Amino acid sequence: MATFSKQFLSGSTNGKPQKVTSTSSGSGASFHVCPAGTTSMDEIWLWATNSDVTSRKLTVCLGGLVVPTDEIEVSIPPESGLVLVIPGLVLNNGLAVRLFADVADVICVSGYVNRITA
Protein backbone atom coordinates (compact mmCIF):
# COMPACT_ATOMS: atom_id res chain seq x y z
CA MET A 1 0.00 0.00 0.00
CA ALA A 2 1.28 3.50 -0.83
CA THR A 3 2.13 6.00 1.90
CA PHE A 4 1.73 9.78 1.66
CA SER A 5 3.69 12.40 3.58
CA LYS A 6 3.62 16.19 3.18
CA GLN A 7 7.12 17.62 2.61
CA PHE A 8 8.67 21.07 2.27
CA LEU A 9 10.05 21.97 -1.14
CA SER A 10 13.70 20.91 -1.04
CA GLY A 11 14.89 24.43 -1.90
CA SER A 12 12.87 26.19 0.80
CA THR A 13 13.92 27.16 4.29
CA ASN A 14 11.46 25.53 6.69
CA GLY A 15 8.63 25.96 4.18
CA LYS A 16 9.06 29.73 3.73
CA PRO A 17 8.24 31.33 0.34
CA GLN A 18 11.14 31.50 -2.11
CA LYS A 19 11.94 34.56 -4.18
CA VAL A 20 12.37 33.99 -7.93
CA THR A 21 15.71 35.62 -8.75
CA SER A 22 16.45 34.06 -12.16
CA THR A 23 15.32 35.61 -15.45
CA SER A 24 16.35 32.89 -17.91
CA SER A 25 15.86 29.15 -18.19
CA GLY A 26 19.59 28.36 -18.12
CA SER A 27 19.95 30.08 -14.77
CA GLY A 28 16.62 29.01 -13.31
CA ALA A 29 17.01 28.20 -9.64
CA SER A 30 16.25 24.64 -8.55
CA PHE A 31 13.25 25.04 -6.24
CA HIS A 32 12.69 21.36 -5.66
CA VAL A 33 14.42 18.09 -6.50
CA CYS A 34 12.37 14.88 -6.44
CA PRO A 35 13.66 11.69 -4.84
CA ALA A 36 15.94 9.49 -6.92
CA GLY A 37 14.52 6.30 -8.38
CA THR A 38 10.99 5.28 -9.27
CA THR A 39 9.63 3.87 -5.99
CA SER A 40 8.73 7.36 -4.72
CA MET A 41 7.15 10.32 -6.47
CA ASP A 42 6.31 13.87 -5.51
CA GLU A 43 2.91 15.45 -6.11
CA ILE A 44 3.89 19.12 -6.48
CA TRP A 45 1.74 22.08 -5.41
CA LEU A 46 2.97 25.64 -6.08
CA TRP A 47 1.41 29.08 -5.52
CA ALA A 48 2.91 32.44 -6.55
CA THR A 49 2.57 36.03 -5.37
CA ASN A 50 3.58 39.14 -7.32
CA SER A 51 4.55 42.23 -5.32
CA ASP A 52 4.98 44.37 -8.45
CA VAL A 53 2.42 46.86 -9.84
CA THR A 54 2.25 45.10 -13.23
CA SER A 55 1.62 41.48 -14.29
CA ARG A 56 4.73 39.32 -14.49
CA LYS A 57 5.36 36.06 -16.31
CA LEU A 58 6.55 33.10 -14.26
CA THR A 59 7.99 30.09 -16.06
CA VAL A 60 8.13 26.71 -14.35
CA CYS A 61 10.53 24.17 -15.86
CA LEU A 62 9.02 20.86 -14.80
CA GLY A 63 11.65 18.11 -14.94
CA GLY A 64 13.87 19.61 -17.65
CA LEU A 65 14.71 22.62 -19.80
CA VAL A 66 13.20 21.59 -23.16
CA VAL A 67 11.01 24.26 -24.74
CA PRO A 68 8.01 23.92 -24.85
CA THR A 69 7.49 20.44 -23.39
CA ASP A 70 9.02 21.10 -19.95
CA GLU A 71 7.86 24.70 -19.53
CA ILE A 72 4.65 26.02 -18.01
CA GLU A 73 4.14 29.78 -18.31
CA VAL A 74 1.80 31.65 -15.99
CA SER A 75 1.00 35.36 -15.85
CA ILE A 76 0.87 36.42 -12.21
CA PRO A 77 -1.40 39.47 -11.67
CA PRO A 78 0.00 42.56 -9.91
CA GLU A 79 -0.08 42.74 -6.13
CA SER A 80 -1.73 39.34 -6.03
CA GLY A 81 -1.55 36.63 -3.46
CA LEU A 82 -1.43 32.88 -3.80
CA VAL A 83 -2.13 32.24 -7.48
CA LEU A 84 -2.17 28.48 -8.10
CA VAL A 85 0.67 27.63 -10.49
CA ILE A 86 1.17 23.84 -10.26
CA PRO A 87 -1.94 21.85 -9.19
CA GLY A 88 -0.50 18.56 -7.98
CA LEU A 89 1.51 17.39 -10.99
CA VAL A 90 3.72 14.36 -10.30
CA LEU A 91 7.47 13.87 -10.88
CA ASN A 92 10.07 11.37 -9.68
CA ASN A 93 13.49 9.91 -10.56
CA GLY A 94 15.53 12.89 -9.33
CA LEU A 95 13.90 15.42 -11.67
CA ALA A 96 14.02 19.08 -10.66
CA VAL A 97 11.54 21.95 -10.70
CA ARG A 98 13.20 25.22 -11.79
CA LEU A 99 11.66 28.68 -11.89
CA PHE A 100 12.43 31.94 -13.65
CA ALA A 101 10.50 35.16 -14.26
CA ASP A 102 10.59 38.04 -16.71
CA VAL A 103 11.76 40.30 -13.85
CA ALA A 104 13.83 39.22 -10.84
CA ASP A 105 12.83 39.59 -7.19
CA VAL A 106 9.12 40.42 -7.48
CA ILE A 107 7.56 36.94 -7.56
CA CYS A 108 7.68 34.63 -4.54
CA VAL A 109 6.65 30.98 -4.68
CA SER A 110 5.23 28.88 -1.86
CA GLY A 111 4.22 25.26 -1.86
CA TYR A 112 4.77 21.72 -0.74
CA VAL A 113 4.90 18.19 -2.10
CA ASN A 114 2.99 15.12 -1.16
CA ARG A 115 5.61 12.38 -1.26
CA ILE A 116 4.05 9.12 -2.38
CA THR A 117 6.04 5.96 -1.65
CA ALA A 118 5.07 2.54 -2.96
Secondary structure as GFF3:
##gff-version 3
##sequence-region A 1 118
A	DSSP	beta_strand	3	7	.	.	.	ID=ss1
A	DSSP	beta_strand	18	19	.	.	.	ID=ss2
A	DSSP	three_ten_helix	25	27	.	.	.	ID=ss3
A	DSSP	beta_strand	29	33	.	.	.	ID=ss4
A	DSSP	beta_strand	40	50	.	.	.	ID=ss5
A	DSSP	beta_strand	56	62	.	.	.	ID=ss6
A	DSSP	beta_strand	71	76	.	.	.	ID=ss7
A	DSSP	beta_strand	80	92	.	.	.	ID=ss8
A	DSSP	beta_strand	96	101	.	.	.	ID=ss9
A	DSSP	beta_strand	107	117	.	.	.	ID=ss10
###
